[in-house]
Amino acid sequence: MRDARKLIIVGNSGFAEIAYEYFSHDSGYEVVAFSVERDFIRSETMFGLPVVPFESLERHFPPSDHRFFVAATYTQMNGVRRRLYQEAKQKGYLPASYISPRAFVWRNCRIGEHCFIFEDNTVQPFVEIGDNVILWSGNHVGHHSRIGSHTFISSHVVISGYVEVGEECFFGVNATVANNVRIGSRCLIGAGALVLGDVPDGQKVIGVWKRQGEGG
């Protein structure tokens, strides 16, 4: 039988330290270890807990008894976090999520697995959030909007109503997206950007984006 309380944090960055704090002091999980790919191990312990190679994680902490959370940010347009999340699932581990009790998440929102939603987020009715999504603190996700999997939304971002966001996107601080806008996959929306029209896949947006093919 799986013990949902035992958690392994995959990572050793600042986000891993933050995830440790939130999971340890604001959730029902008990963090028992950290795991990092062998080439990136800098220390054998963090917070007095073992750091074990990700490649052999299941030999140290069996999947039947532990869940995982990959505490990686938007490196390689979220590609590192996506890869480690998928590889941990292939090893047989179940993913964990954290949703702050100080976030406002309406009752009929649909939130995927392996998400981390910090305090002071507002997620309005009928919002859909995919798997492996990070919402840092202080964001607004408007009604009927959809956020694709493996996306990272930093702080104080405003996503208005009926917005569609593709997979593996990144939103810098204070970015704003108007109503009824579609943003493709693997888009980078820069800090302070104002998005007023649809954005194609793979686009980098800086400043004002008025419509497809026209930046500010």
N, C-alpha and C positions, 0 to 999 in steps of 0.2 A: 504494500500500500504506500502510495506517495505521501511524503510529509511536506506539505506546502510551506511550512515555516522555515525550512533550511534553504538558504539562498547563497549562490555563488555569484559574485560580481566579476564580470569579464572586463578587464581594463585596469590600468594603474595611473590614469591621468587625474587632473583636477576633477573631472566629472565623476570618476570612480570614487574619489573621496567624498564628493557631495552626495552621490547615490548611497554610499555607506551611511552617511548621517541621516538621510531621509528614511531609508529602509530600517535602520536600527532604532530610530527614535520616533517614528511616525507611521509605522506599519505593523502588521502582524508577523513580519518575516524576521528571522534571525540570520544575519550574515555570518557564514562560517568560513569563507575563504575568498580569495581573489584568484583570477586566472588570466594569464597573459601568454601570448605566443612566445615561444622560447627565446627568440632573438631579441625580444623587448623587455625581458625581465631585468629590473634594476636592483631589486632587493628580494630577499627570501620571505619577508613579512611586510604587511601593512596593517596598522592598528592592532598589532599583536596577532594577526591572523596569517596563515600561510598563503604564499603566492605560488601557484603551481602552473606548470606548462599547460597551455590550452590543448596542445597536441595529445597529451596523455591524461586529460582531466578526468575521464571516466574511470581510470585506474585508481584515482585518489578519492573521488567523491561520486559514487554510482548514481546514474540518472534516476533510478527508482526512488531515491530518497532526497533529491535536491532539485530545486529550480534554478534558473539563471536570469541575469539581466546584463546586457551588453552596455556598459557605460562608455560609449564612444560618441563623439559629436558628429560633425559634418565632413570629416576628412574624406577626400576623394568624392565629394558630393554625396555623402552618406554611404558610399560604397563599402567602406570598412565595417561600419555598423551592420549593414545589410548582410555582408558575407559572414561575419561572426555569428549573427543571429541565426542565419540559415544553417551554418555548420553545427552550432550547438543543438539545434532541433534535430539535425541528422544523427547526432550522437545519442539522441533519445531523451534529452532534457525538455521539460516544459518551461515556457517563458513566464516571467513575472512582470507585473505592471505596478506602477505607483501613481495614484491620483490623489493629490492633496485634498484633505477635508476642508481646506480653505480656498479651494477652487469652486466656482459655480458651474456645475455641469447639469443641464436640464435632464429630466427623467427619461425622455425618449431619445436621447442621443445614442448613437451606436459607435462604440469605441472598440477598436481591434485589440489584439494581444500585444504584449511587450511595448507598452506605451508609458511615457513618463510625463505627467502633467503637474507642473509646479503650482504654487500658491498664486492667487489673484488672477487666474485665468477665468474668462467668461466664455462658456460654450453654450450657445442658445439652442432652442428647440429644433429638432429634426436634422441636426448636424450629424455627419458620418465621418469618422476618423479611422483611417486604415491601421495596419499593423506597423509596429516599430516606428512610432512617431514621437517626437519630443516637442513639447510645448513648454518653453522656459517661462519665467514668471511674467504676469501682467498683460497677457494677450486677450484679444476679443475675436471670437470666431462666430460670425453672424448666422442667423437661422437658415436652414436648408443648404448650407454649404457642405462641401465634401473635400476632405484632405486625404491625398493619396498616401500610400504606405511609404515608409523609409524617408519621411520628410522631417526637417528640423526647422522649427519656428522659434526664433530667439525672442527677446523681450519687447513688450509694448508694440506689437504688431496688430494692426486692425485689418481683419478680413471681413468684408461686409456680407450681406445676404446673397444667397444663390450663387456663390462662387465655387468653381471647380478647380482643384489643384491636383496636378498629376503626381506621379511618384518621384521620389528622390530629389525633392526641391529643397532650397534653403532660402529663408527669409531673414534679412538683417534687421537690426533694431529699428523701431519706429517706421517700418514700411507700412503702406496703406494700400488696400485693394478695394476698388469701388464695387458696387452691386453688379451682379449678372456678368461677371468676368470669368473667362476660362484661362487657366495657366497650365501650360503643358508640362511634361515630365522633364526632370533634370534641369530645371530653371533656377537661376540664382537671382533673387530679388534683393538688391543692395539696400544698405541701411538708408532710411529716409526716403526710399523710392515711393512714387505715387503711380499706381497702376490703374489706368482708366479704360483699358481695352484689352482684348485677348492677347495672350503671349504664346508664341509657338514653342515647341519642344526645344530644349537646349539653349534657351536664350538667356543672356545676362542683361538685367535691367538696372540702369543707374539713372536717377533723376525721375523725370516724368515720362511715362509710356502711355501714349494716347491711343494707339491702335496698332494692329499687327504691322510690323515693318517700320514703325515710326517711333523713335525714341525722343527723349527730351534733352 
